[in-house]
Amino acid sequence: GAGVSQSPSNKVTEKGKDVELRCDPISGHTALYWYRQSLGQGLEFLIYFQGNSAPDKSGLPSDRFSAERTGGSVSTLTIQRTQQEDSAVYLCASSILRDNEQFFGPGTRLTVL
Amino acid sequence: GQQVMQIPQYQHVQEGEDFTTYCNSSTTLSNIQWYKQRPGGHPVFLIQLVKSGEVKKQKRLTFQFGEAKKNSSLHITATQTTDVGTYFCAGRGQAGTALIFGKGTTLSVSS
């Protein structure tokens, strides 16, 4: 596609449920990032994938958060047993290589009731 | 761990006035990137600085990277209403892992 796409655009869930957020990066981009942005706040780094290397998971806030990147392309961010403090916009970005500019998707707005 | 601080958090200016946002890192950076996020939008890449003391210009925007590669600034000359948004700096440490974003400076412009 022309840009990074994310789905769903909005997700409302009940506390305690699991959610999966999807990111389709730009074709050919080897690096993929997940960030979290709370209302009026900056970008909180969550996890970073680079090619076939082991992902940098240093930003994941708890073991309820996990992410996969299959076939070096699509990525899924999973949040288990969601809590109200997980409510935020989850942004995905990709770049050709690690140090290049990042192209962001439109984000998934997650609301945990 | 590496931290990137940005000031001010908010800035309101009259159209035509200048605006500057500052970014400071606790550690030396290999490079720094700047992004702009319009209200309701997602961050969009503006520029990347790599060299010590580097200065780059994009029309009314001037970006600087400090000599010690620990700070950076974005200066907008004669702001316009189209400049409204949040400006983020993002730095990558020498270890070369994740890009760490500052909390951003939100600019509002009144005409």
gemmi code that builds the backbone of each chain (N, CA, C; Angstrom):
import gemmi

chains = {
    "A": [
        ("GLY", (0.817, -1.200, 0.000), (0.000, 0.000, 0.000), (0.848, 1.246, 0.000)),
        ("ALA", (0.211, 2.373, -0.072), (0.910, 3.635, -0.165), (1.496, 4.063, 1.165)),
        ("GLY", (0.896, 3.637, 2.248), (1.361, 4.069, 3.552), (1.175, 2.970, 4.571)),
        ("VAL", (1.460, 3.310, 5.832), (1.250, 2.373, 6.928), (-0.239, 2.344, 7.265)),
        ("SER", (-0.780, 1.152, 7.366), (-2.186, 1.045, 7.746), (-2.310, 0.298, 9.070)),
        ("GLN", (-3.339, 0.668, 9.814), (-3.591, 0.041, 11.096), (-5.059, -0.301, 11.205)),
        ("SER", (-5.338, -1.401, 11.904), (-6.731, -1.766, 12.132), (-6.875, -2.420, 13.497)),
        ("PRO", (-8.040, -2.247, 14.143), (-9.095, -1.320, 13.735), (-8.702, 0.123, 14.010)),
        ("SER", (-9.479, 1.058, 13.535), (-9.183, 2.462, 13.817), (-9.628, 2.817, 15.238)),
        ("ASN", (-10.695, 2.166, 15.674), (-11.188, 2.357, 17.029), (-11.542, 1.012, 17.626)),
        ("LYS", (-11.250, 0.854, 18.914), (-11.584, -0.390, 19.593), (-12.050, -0.051, 21.005)),
        ("VAL", (-13.285, -0.468, 21.321), (-13.800, -0.307, 22.666), (-13.931, -1.698, 23.255)),
        ("THR", (-13.376, -1.897, 24.433), (-13.410, -3.205, 25.055), (-13.688, -3.071, 26.543)),
        ("GLU", (-14.030, -4.180, 27.134), (-14.282, -4.183, 28.577), (-13.022, -4.591, 29.323)),
        ("LYS", (-12.873, -4.040, 30.476), (-11.733, -4.369, 31.331), (-11.634, -5.881, 31.478)),
        ("GLY", (-10.399, -6.385, 31.331), (-10.169, -7.808, 31.477), (-10.141, -8.592, 30.177)),
        ("LYS", (-10.663, -7.976, 29.102), (-10.650, -8.664, 27.815), (-9.303, -8.481, 27.126)),
        ("ASP", (-8.995, -9.401, 26.191), (-7.784, -9.295, 25.380), (-8.108, -8.540, 24.085)),
        ("VAL", (-7.132, -7.799, 23.571), (-7.313, -7.112, 22.292), (-6.089, -7.342, 21.405)),
        ("GLU", (-6.328, -7.322, 20.107), (-5.253, -7.432, 19.122), (-5.325, -6.247, 18.179)),
        ("LEU", (-4.202, -5.587, 18.004), (-4.112, -4.440, 17.117), (-3.162, -4.810, 15.981)),
        ("ARG", (-3.540, -4.422, 14.779), (-2.776, -4.851, 13.604), (-2.108, -3.676, 12.923)),
        ("CYS", (-0.929, -3.947, 12.382), (-0.190, -2.921, 11.637), (0.346, -3.522, 10.347)),
        ("ASP", (0.053, -2.856, 9.230), (0.623, -3.225, 7.939), (1.626, -2.149, 7.545)),
        ("PRO", (2.917, -2.456, 7.588), (3.904, -1.421, 7.280), (4.014, -1.194, 5.777)),
        ("ILE", (4.786, -0.206, 5.413), (5.060, 0.047, 3.999), (5.916, -1.108, 3.469)),
        ("SER", (5.561, -1.588, 2.299), (6.272, -2.715, 1.704), (7.756, -2.413, 1.555)),
        ("GLY", (8.580, -3.350, 2.011), (10.024, -3.161, 1.887), (10.682, -2.522, 3.086)),
        ("HIS", (9.890, -2.009, 4.007), (10.452, -1.416, 5.223), (10.843, -2.530, 6.194)),
        ("THR", (12.106, -2.489, 6.626), (12.589, -3.570, 7.482), (12.350, -3.295, 8.963)),
        ("ALA", (12.176, -2.035, 9.306), (11.999, -1.671, 10.714), (10.544, -1.330, 10.992)),
        ("LEU", (10.041, -1.800, 12.132), (8.660, -1.540, 12.526), (8.633, -1.227, 14.016)),
        ("TYR", (7.867, -0.196, 14.363), (7.819, 0.291, 15.737), (6.368, 0.375, 16.205)),
        ("TRP", (6.176, 0.145, 17.493), (4.897, 0.406, 18.143), (5.112, 1.463, 19.230)),
        ("TYR", (4.187, 2.436, 19.254), (4.203, 3.482, 20.274), (2.807, 3.597, 20.879)),
        ("ARG", (2.770, 4.188, 22.061), (1.499, 4.478, 22.704), (1.453, 5.976, 22.992)),
        ("GLN", (0.322, 6.584, 22.713), (0.164, 8.013, 22.968), (-1.122, 8.239, 23.747)),
        ("SER", (-0.966, 8.688, 24.977), (-2.136, 9.040, 25.782), (-2.533, 10.465, 25.462)),
        ("LEU", (-3.759, 10.842, 25.807), (-4.311, 12.143, 25.432), (-3.371, 13.270, 25.836)),
        ("GLY", (-2.964, 14.049, 24.845), (-2.123, 15.206, 25.107), (-0.712, 14.884, 25.536)),
        ("GLN", (-0.319, 13.634, 25.397), (1.010, 13.223, 25.830), (1.912, 12.917, 24.640)),
        ("GLY", (3.170, 12.666, 24.946), (4.134, 12.314, 23.908), (3.992, 10.868, 23.487)),
        ("LEU", (4.972, 10.422, 22.729), (4.973, 9.069, 22.204), (5.795, 8.175, 23.121)),
        ("GLU", (5.154, 7.140, 23.634), (5.835, 6.188, 24.502), (6.241, 4.980, 23.677)),
        ("PHE", (7.535, 4.734, 23.563), (8.034, 3.594, 22.805), (7.622, 2.293, 23.475)),
        ("LEU", (7.153, 1.342, 22.678), (6.757, 0.039, 23.209), (7.712, -1.063, 22.757)),
        ("ILE", (7.821, -1.240, 21.431), (8.611, -2.353, 20.908), (9.078, -2.010, 19.506)),
        ("TYR", (10.187, -2.623, 19.095), (10.814, -2.319, 17.817), (11.303, -3.615, 17.182)),
        ("PHE", (10.961, -3.803, 15.909), (11.408, -4.949, 15.125), (12.346, -4.445, 14.023)),
        ("GLN", (13.436, -5.152, 13.823), (14.372, -4.830, 12.746), (14.719, -6.123, 12.032)),
        ("GLY", (14.189, -6.293, 10.822), (14.488, -7.476, 10.035), (14.213, -8.747, 10.813)),
        ("ASN", (15.185, -9.645, 10.786), (15.044, -10.929, 11.470), (15.675, -10.932, 12.860)),
        ("SER", (16.146, -9.763, 13.289), (16.780, -9.681, 14.601), (15.752, -9.808, 15.717)),
        ("ALA", (16.233, -10.155, 16.902), (15.339, -10.217, 18.061), (14.785, -8.821, 18.329)),
        ("PRO", (13.499, -8.707, 18.592), (12.908, -7.384, 18.802), (13.402, -6.728, 20.084)),
        ("ASP", (13.408, -5.418, 20.091), (13.714, -4.630, 21.284), (12.401, -4.420, 22.034)),
        ("LYS", (12.223, -5.148, 23.120), (10.974, -5.106, 23.878), (11.068, -4.217, 25.115)),
        ("SER", (12.105, -3.408, 25.171), (12.403, -2.683, 26.403), (11.315, -1.705, 26.823)),
        ("GLY", (10.429, -1.313, 25.905), (9.394, -0.342, 26.239), (8.068, -0.938, 26.671)),
        ("LEU", (7.916, -2.216, 26.584), (6.642, -2.829, 26.959), (6.395, -2.612, 28.449)),
        ("PRO", (5.234, -2.054, 28.807), (5.002, -1.662, 30.208), (4.766, -2.829, 31.158)),
        ("SER", (4.299, -3.954, 30.657), (4.061, -5.113, 31.526), (4.018, -6.360, 30.667)),
        ("ASP", (3.972, -7.516, 31.331), (3.935, -8.779, 30.573), (2.571, -9.028, 29.957)),
        ("ARG", (1.631, -8.124, 30.165), (0.339, -8.248, 29.471), (0.454, -7.820, 28.007)),
        ("PHE", (1.520, -7.133, 27.691), (1.747, -6.627, 26.336), (2.725, -7.546, 25.600)),
        ("SER", (2.389, -7.872, 24.360), (3.295, -8.641, 23.518), (3.058, -8.248, 22.076)),
        ("ALA", (4.026, -8.536, 21.234), (3.882, -8.210, 19.820), (4.620, -9.233, 18.994)),
        ("GLU", (4.099, -9.445, 17.799), (4.735, -10.337, 16.829), (4.829, -9.629, 15.500)),
        ("ARG", (5.794, -10.049, 14.733), (5.888, -9.577, 13.357), (6.132, -10.803, 12.492)),
        ("THR", (5.133, -11.146, 11.701), (5.202, -12.369, 10.919), (5.742, -12.094, 9.522)),
        ("GLY", (6.677, -12.929, 9.108), (7.211, -12.827, 7.753), (7.862, -11.499, 7.448)),
        ("GLY", (8.291, -10.807, 8.485), (8.952, -9.521, 8.274), (8.043, -8.438, 7.780)),
        ("SER", (6.725, -8.635, 7.889), (5.797, -7.634, 7.377), (4.790, -7.228, 8.447)),
        ("VAL", (3.620, -7.812, 8.404), (2.527, -7.441, 9.303), (2.900, -7.692, 10.758)),
        ("SER", (2.463, -6.785, 11.612), (2.704, -6.945, 13.047), (1.390, -6.872, 13.814)),
        ("THR", (1.338, -7.622, 14.902), (0.180, -7.609, 15.787), (0.637, -7.296, 17.205)),
        ("LEU", (0.009, -6.313, 17.803), (0.245, -5.978, 19.205), (-0.919, -6.539, 20.002)),
        ("THR", (-0.622, -7.364, 20.989), (-1.652, -7.992, 21.812), (-1.565, -7.457, 23.232)),
        ("ILE", (-2.708, -7.069, 23.756), (-2.793, -6.648, 25.152), (-3.754, -7.610, 25.842)),
        ("GLN", (-3.252, -8.323, 26.821), (-4.082, -9.288, 27.552), (-4.647, -8.631, 28.807)),
        ("ARG", (-5.823, -9.083, 29.180), (-6.460, -8.623, 30.437), (-6.393, -7.100, 30.530)),
        ("THR", (-6.986, -6.433, 29.554), (-6.868, -4.977, 29.463), (-7.325, -4.282, 30.747)),
        ("GLN", (-6.659, -3.173, 31.022), (-6.970, -2.315, 32.162), (-7.352, -0.935, 31.629)),
        ("GLN", (-8.030, -0.147, 32.455), (-8.459, 1.175, 32.007), (-7.272, 2.057, 31.649)),
        ("GLU", (-6.151, 1.870, 32.333), (-4.978, 2.696, 32.021), (-4.336, 2.344, 30.684)),
        ("ASP", (-4.809, 1.265, 30.054), (-4.318, 0.926, 28.716), (-4.976, 1.794, 27.642)),
        ("SER", (-6.005, 2.525, 28.002), (-6.701, 3.378, 27.030), (-5.735, 4.426, 26.488)),
        ("ALA", (-5.623, 4.466, 25.172), (-4.666, 5.369, 24.507), (-4.794, 5.155, 23.009)),
        ("VAL", (-4.038, 5.945, 22.262), (-3.897, 5.698, 20.823), (-2.604, 4.911, 20.620)),
        ("TYR", (-2.704, 3.794, 19.934), (-1.542, 2.957, 19.657), (-1.115, 3.214, 18.212)),
        ("LEU", (0.103, 3.714, 18.059), (0.635, 4.087, 16.759), (1.701, 3.096, 16.316)),
        ("CYS", (1.647, 2.777, 15.056), (2.658, 1.924, 14.437), (3.422, 2.778, 13.435)),
        ("ALA", (4.691, 2.512, 13.290), (5.500, 3.230, 12.308), (6.464, 2.252, 11.664)),
        ("SER", (6.857, 2.540, 10.436), (7.872, 1.721, 9.777), (8.907, 2.620, 9.114)),
        ("SER", (10.087, 2.064, 8.915), (11.134, 2.784, 8.203), (11.944, 1.796, 7.383)),
        ("ILE", (12.585, 2.321, 6.334), (13.344, 1.453, 5.432), (14.424, 0.704, 6.216)),
        ("LEU", (15.180, 1.474, 6.961), (16.193, 0.916, 7.845), (16.056, 1.582, 9.197)),
        ("ARG", (16.782, 1.094, 10.166), (16.638, 1.547, 11.548), (16.762, 3.052, 11.701)),
        ("ASP", (17.708, 3.683, 11.069), (17.989, 5.085, 11.339), (17.261, 6.048, 10.399)),
        ("ASN", (16.451, 5.534, 9.520), (15.749, 6.398, 8.573), (14.471, 6.979, 9.179)),
        ("GLU", (13.881, 7.901, 8.452), (12.648, 8.519, 8.926), (11.566, 7.461, 9.106)),
        ("GLN", (10.713, 7.705, 10.091), (9.636, 6.790, 10.373), (8.343, 7.313, 9.756)),
        ("PHE", (7.600, 6.410, 9.146), (6.296, 6.722, 8.592), (5.249, 6.122, 9.519)),
        ("PHE", (4.377, 6.977, 10.017), (3.391, 6.543, 11.000), (2.059, 6.185, 10.342)),
        ("GLY", (1.405, 5.211, 10.934), (0.041, 4.902, 10.561), (-0.926, 5.828, 11.280)),
        ("PRO", (-2.220, 5.714, 10.984), (-3.222, 6.596, 11.583), (-3.532, 6.272, 13.030)),
        ("GLY", (-3.086, 5.106, 13.503), (-3.290, 4.741, 14.891), (-4.574, 3.978, 15.150)),
        ("THR", (-4.599, 3.272, 16.269), (-5.804, 2.629, 16.785), (-6.116, 3.259, 18.129)),
        ("ARG", (-7.325, 3.814, 18.234), (-7.751, 4.401, 19.512), (-8.399, 3.307, 20.338)),
        ("LEU", (-7.766, 2.950, 21.441), (-8.271, 1.896, 22.324), (-8.918, 2.514, 23.556)),
        ("THR", (-10.148, 2.121, 23.808), (-10.858, 2.570, 25.005), (-11.234, 1.346, 25.815)),
        ("VAL", (-10.782, 1.314, 27.056), (-11.101, 0.207, 27.949), (-12.097, 0.702, 28.996)),
        ("LEU", (-13.281, 0.098, 28.984), (-14.346, 0.551, 29.883), (-14.270, -0.150, 31.243)),
    ],
    "B": [
        ("GLY", (18.159, 5.223, 32.116), (18.068, 5.083, 30.672), (18.059, 6.420, 29.985)),
        ("GLN", (18.158, 6.379, 28.695), (18.180, 7.620, 27.924), (16.866, 8.370, 28.071)),
        ("GLN", (16.958, 9.692, 28.248), (15.784, 10.533, 28.319), (15.936, 11.714, 27.380)),
        ("VAL", (14.829, 12.113, 26.798), (14.810, 13.284, 25.923), (13.768, 14.248, 26.463)),
        ("MET", (14.227, 15.425, 26.853), (13.335, 16.437, 27.425), (13.103, 17.546, 26.415)),
        ("GLN", (11.891, 18.037, 26.389), (11.540, 19.081, 25.438), (10.844, 20.219, 26.171)),
        ("ILE", (11.229, 21.441, 25.850), (10.585, 22.623, 26.423), (10.394, 23.693, 25.365)),
        ("PRO", (9.344, 24.512, 25.505), (8.288, 24.410, 26.513), (7.281, 23.325, 26.151)),
        ("GLN", (6.375, 23.017, 27.049), (5.348, 22.025, 26.751), (4.279, 22.641, 25.855)),
        ("TYR", (3.963, 23.898, 26.116), (2.977, 24.624, 25.314), (3.524, 26.003, 24.977)),
        ("GLN", (3.113, 26.513, 23.819), (3.486, 27.859, 23.424), (2.369, 28.444, 22.578)),
        ("HIS", (1.940, 29.626, 22.975), (0.941, 30.315, 22.159), (1.580, 31.592, 21.607)),
        ("VAL", (1.425, 31.832, 20.331), (1.988, 33.028, 19.708), (0.945, 33.691, 18.827)),
        ("GLN", (1.176, 34.954, 18.556), (0.388, 35.671, 17.564), (0.990, 35.372, 16.198)),
        ("GLU", (0.141, 35.279, 15.212), (0.624, 35.031, 13.853), (1.679, 36.080, 13.495)),
        ("GLY", (2.787, 35.621, 12.932), (3.869, 36.529, 12.567), (5.012, 36.525, 13.570)),
        ("GLU", (4.744, 36.069, 14.803), (5.810, 35.982, 15.796), (6.652, 34.734, 15.552)),
        ("ASP", (7.853, 34.739, 16.123), (8.727, 33.583, 16.010), (8.455, 32.589, 17.134)),
        ("PHE", (8.905, 31.360, 16.919), (8.683, 30.274, 17.888), (9.913, 29.374, 17.914)),
        ("THR", (10.295, 28.954, 19.120), (11.410, 28.022, 19.251), (11.072, 26.940, 20.274)),
        ("THR", (11.400, 25.711, 19.957), (11.287, 24.608, 20.895), (12.655, 23.970, 21.056)),
        ("TYR", (12.941, 23.541, 22.291), (14.269, 23.032, 22.615), (14.192, 21.586, 23.075)),
        ("CYS", (15.198, 20.847, 22.719), (15.243, 19.419, 23.021), (16.591, 19.108, 23.664)),
        ("ASN", (16.569, 18.415, 24.806), (17.810, 18.075, 25.503), (17.822, 16.605, 25.873)),
        ("SER", (18.978, 15.988, 25.644), (19.130, 14.574, 25.952), (20.077, 14.393, 27.130)),
        ("SER", (19.833, 13.333, 27.900), (20.707, 13.023, 29.022), (21.986, 12.340, 28.545)),
        ("THR", (21.967, 11.851, 27.299), (23.139, 11.171, 26.761), (23.445, 11.694, 25.355)),
        ("THR", (24.632, 11.428, 24.872), (25.012, 11.821, 23.520), (24.179, 11.045, 22.504)),
        ("LEU", (23.741, 11.751, 21.485), (22.877, 11.146, 20.472), (23.637, 10.880, 19.181)),
        ("SER", (23.295, 9.797, 18.518), (23.879, 9.535, 17.201), (23.160, 10.361, 16.135)),
        ("ASN", (21.877, 10.588, 16.328), (21.138, 11.468, 15.431), (19.865, 11.929, 16.126)),
        ("ILE", (19.242, 12.924, 15.572), (17.985, 13.410, 16.123), (17.028, 13.686, 14.976)),
        ("GLN", (15.783, 13.347, 15.188), (14.754, 13.580, 14.194), (13.687, 14.501, 14.787)),
        ("TRP", (13.021, 15.247, 13.907), (11.912, 16.097, 14.315), (10.659, 15.693, 13.548)),
        ("TYR", (9.545, 15.676, 14.263), (8.255, 15.313, 13.697), (7.224, 16.366, 14.075)),
        ("LYS", (6.195, 16.493, 13.222), (5.080, 17.389, 13.512), (3.793, 16.575, 13.501)),
        ("GLN", (2.970, 16.813, 14.507), (1.678, 16.136, 14.585), (0.585, 17.201, 14.629)),
        ("ARG", (-0.218, 17.236, 13.575), (-1.350, 18.157, 13.562), (-2.446, 17.633, 14.480)),
        ("PRO", (-3.295, 18.505, 14.993), (-4.392, 18.041, 15.861), (-5.223, 16.966, 15.181)),
        ("GLY", (-5.382, 15.828, 15.850), (-6.156, 14.721, 15.309), (-5.400, 13.862, 14.308)),
        ("GLY", (-4.158, 14.206, 14.043), (-3.376, 13.470, 13.057), (-2.291, 12.617, 13.682)),
        ("HIS", (-1.440, 12.082, 12.836), (-0.322, 11.290, 13.307), (0.978, 12.025, 13.014)),
        ("PRO", (2.056, 11.662, 13.713), (3.332, 12.365, 13.496), (3.832, 12.211, 12.060)),
        ("VAL", (4.360, 13.299, 11.542), (4.926, 13.317, 10.204), (6.365, 13.805, 10.296)),
        ("PHE", (7.254, 13.075, 9.663), (8.685, 13.375, 9.705), (8.966, 14.732, 9.079)),
        ("LEU", (9.822, 15.524, 9.756), (10.255, 16.801, 9.211), (11.703, 16.729, 8.722)),
        ("ILE", (12.602, 16.268, 9.613), (14.010, 16.317, 9.253), (14.826, 15.424, 10.197)),
        ("GLN", (16.034, 15.080, 9.750), (16.974, 14.352, 10.592), (18.304, 15.096, 10.599)),
        ("LEU", (18.906, 15.225, 11.779), (20.217, 15.835, 11.928), (21.184, 14.771, 12.442)),
        ("VAL", (22.383, 14.770, 11.887), (23.337, 13.721, 12.226), (24.674, 14.290, 12.728)),
        ("LYS", (25.106, 15.390, 12.136), (26.438, 15.906, 12.432), (26.431, 16.914, 13.568)),
        ("SER", (27.487, 16.922, 14.332), (27.668, 17.895, 15.400), (27.618, 19.306, 14.836)),
        ("GLY", (26.801, 20.168, 15.454), (26.714, 21.556, 15.017), (25.920, 21.773, 13.741)),
        ("GLU", (25.272, 20.736, 13.257), (24.558, 20.832, 11.980), (23.378, 21.798, 12.072)),
        ("VAL", (23.179, 22.555, 11.004), (22.041, 23.454, 10.872), (21.377, 23.177, 9.529)),
        ("LYS", (20.072, 22.960, 9.566), (19.318, 22.740, 8.322), (18.109, 23.647, 8.310)),
        ("LYS", (17.741, 24.099, 7.108), (16.588, 24.980, 6.968), (15.573, 24.386, 6.004)),
        ("GLN", (14.324, 24.575, 6.349), (13.215, 24.228, 5.467), (12.292, 25.442, 5.477)),
        ("LYS", (12.415, 26.276, 4.481), (11.608, 27.489, 4.366), (11.724, 28.291, 5.669)),
        ("ARG", (10.662, 28.404, 6.437), (10.701, 29.220, 7.662), (11.183, 28.433, 8.886)),
        ("LEU", (11.502, 27.167, 8.709), (11.935, 26.335, 9.828), (13.446, 26.169, 9.809)),
        ("THR", (14.079, 26.352, 10.981), (15.518, 26.158, 11.119), (15.763, 25.154, 12.235)),
        ("PHE", (16.522, 24.123, 11.910), (16.831, 23.060, 12.855), (18.319, 23.097, 13.169)),
        ("GLN", (18.640, 22.911, 14.473), (20.040, 22.891, 14.872), (20.322, 21.675, 15.732)),
        ("PHE", (21.526, 21.126, 15.587), (22.005, 20.036, 16.424), (23.218, 20.563, 17.167)),
        ("GLY", (23.246, 20.439, 18.475), (24.303, 21.007, 19.281), (25.665, 20.393, 19.022)),
        ("GLU", (26.695, 21.138, 19.394), (28.067, 20.679, 19.172), (28.344, 19.371, 19.901)),
        ("ALA", (27.777, 19.241, 21.087), (27.995, 18.026, 21.884), (27.012, 16.919, 21.519)),
        ("LYS", (26.125, 17.171, 20.580), (25.117, 16.209, 20.128), (24.243, 15.740, 21.292)),
        ("LYS", (23.933, 16.685, 22.184), (23.033, 16.363, 23.288), (21.811, 17.278, 23.294)),
        ("ASN", (21.783, 18.251, 22.386), (20.620, 19.124, 22.342), (20.343, 19.564, 20.918)),
        ("SER", (19.118, 19.995, 20.726), (18.673, 20.418, 19.403), (17.579, 21.464, 19.565)),
        ("SER", (17.355, 22.216, 18.516), (16.279, 23.200, 18.553), (15.615, 23.303, 17.191)),
        ("LEU", (14.365, 23.726, 17.249), (13.581, 24.019, 16.047), (13.065, 25.443, 16.192)),
        ("HIS", (13.371, 26.272, 15.222), (12.940, 27.660, 15.244), (12.062, 27.918, 14.032)),
        ("ILE", (10.902, 28.493, 14.278), (10.006, 28.874, 13.190), (9.944, 30.394, 13.133)),
        ("THR", (10.244, 30.938, 11.984), (10.203, 32.390, 11.772), (8.832, 32.791, 11.247)),
        ("ALA", (8.289, 33.852, 11.798), (7.019, 34.411, 11.318), (5.945, 33.335, 11.204)),
        ("THR", (5.517, 32.827, 12.352), (4.555, 31.725, 12.367), (3.282, 32.044, 11.591)),
        ("GLN", (2.705, 30.984, 11.063), (1.427, 31.060, 10.366), (0.465, 30.086, 11.040)),
        ("THR", (-0.822, 30.249, 10.781), (-1.803, 29.362, 11.420), (-1.600, 27.915, 11.004)),
        ("THR", (-0.990, 27.704, 9.859), (-0.724, 26.334, 9.401), (0.376, 25.654, 10.196)),
        ("ASP", (1.091, 26.421, 11.027), (2.154, 25.835, 11.848), (1.603, 25.181, 13.113)),
        ("VAL", (0.317, 25.342, 13.369), (-0.296, 24.782, 14.575), (-0.085, 23.274, 14.634)),
        ("GLY", (0.241, 22.766, 15.829), (0.437, 21.337, 16.021), (1.421, 21.082, 17.142)),
        ("THR", (1.767, 19.824, 17.300), (2.758, 19.447, 18.301), (4.030, 19.007, 17.603)),
        ("TYR", (5.137, 19.575, 18.040), (6.439, 19.280, 17.451), (7.214, 18.379, 18.406)),
        ("PHE", (7.623, 17.236, 17.894), (8.370, 16.268, 18.682), (9.803, 16.168, 18.181)),
        ("CYS", (10.737, 16.095, 19.119), (12.078, 15.670, 18.766), (12.210, 14.211, 19.186)),
        ("ALA", (13.094, 13.502, 18.522), (13.309, 12.089, 18.823), (14.782, 11.790, 18.629)),
        ("GLY", (15.393, 11.274, 19.682), (16.827, 11.038, 19.631), (17.171, 9.569, 19.746)),
        ("ARG", (18.246, 9.224, 19.069), (18.739, 7.850, 19.137), (20.097, 7.869, 19.788)),
        ("GLY", (20.265, 7.058, 20.826), (21.526, 7.019, 21.558), (22.619, 6.333, 20.769)),
        ("GLN", (23.833, 6.442, 21.255), (24.967, 5.853, 20.558), (24.855, 4.346, 20.458)),
        ("ALA", (24.128, 3.735, 21.388), (23.960, 2.284, 21.332), (23.119, 1.867, 20.136)),
        ("GLY", (22.381, 2.822, 19.583), (21.642, 2.583, 18.349), (20.483, 1.643, 18.467)),
        ("THR", (19.653, 1.860, 19.441), (18.445, 1.058, 19.535), (17.238, 1.915, 19.237)),
        ("ALA", (16.303, 1.995, 20.159), (15.049, 2.670, 19.879), (15.227, 4.188, 19.821)),
        ("LEU", (14.394, 4.798, 18.995), (14.317, 6.252, 18.942), (13.457, 6.707, 20.123)),
        ("ILE", (13.993, 7.605, 20.949), (13.255, 8.062, 22.120), (12.670, 9.443, 21.842)),
        ("PHE", (11.358, 9.536, 21.957), (10.670, 10.793, 21.674), (10.578, 11.669, 22.917)),
        ("GLY", (10.717, 12.973, 22.707), (10.376, 13.922, 23.740), (8.867, 14.011, 23.868)),
        ("LYS", (8.382, 14.726, 24.886), (6.939, 14.831, 25.103), (6.283, 15.839, 24.168)),
        ("GLY", (7.086, 16.581, 23.440), (6.539, 17.481, 22.437), (6.251, 18.876, 22.942)),
        ("THR", (6.237, 19.819, 22.020), (5.810, 21.187, 22.289), (4.598, 21.461, 21.426)),
        ("THR", (3.493, 21.825, 22.075), (2.275, 22.126, 21.333), (2.197, 23.617, 21.058)),
        ("LEU", (2.145, 23.943, 19.783), (2.115, 25.338, 19.330), (0.704, 25.726, 18.901)),
        ("SER", (0.226, 26.811, 19.446), (-1.030, 27.386, 18.961), (-0.740, 28.790, 18.439)),
        ("VAL", (-1.429, 29.166, 17.381), (-1.202, 30.440, 16.716), (-2.535, 31.142, 16.523)),
        ("SER", (-2.607, 32.376, 16.984), (-3.837, 33.141, 16.781), (-3.576, 34.231, 15.742)),
        ("SER", (-4.587, 34.442, 14.919), (-4.438, 35.413, 13.827), (-4.993, 36.773, 14.210)),
    ],
}
model = gemmi.Model(1)
for chain_id, residues in chains.items():
    chain = gemmi.Chain(chain_id)
    for i, (resn, *xyz) in enumerate(residues, 1):
        res = gemmi.Residue()
        res.name, res.seqid = resn, gemmi.SeqId(i, " ")
        for name, pos in zip(("N", "CA", "C"), xyz):
            atom = gemmi.Atom()
            atom.name, atom.element = name, gemmi.Element(name[0])
            atom.pos, atom.b_iso = gemmi.Position(*pos), 0.0
            res.add_atom(atom)
        chain.add_residue(res)
    model.add_chain(chain)
structure = gemmi.Structure()
structure.add_model(model)
structure.setup_entities()
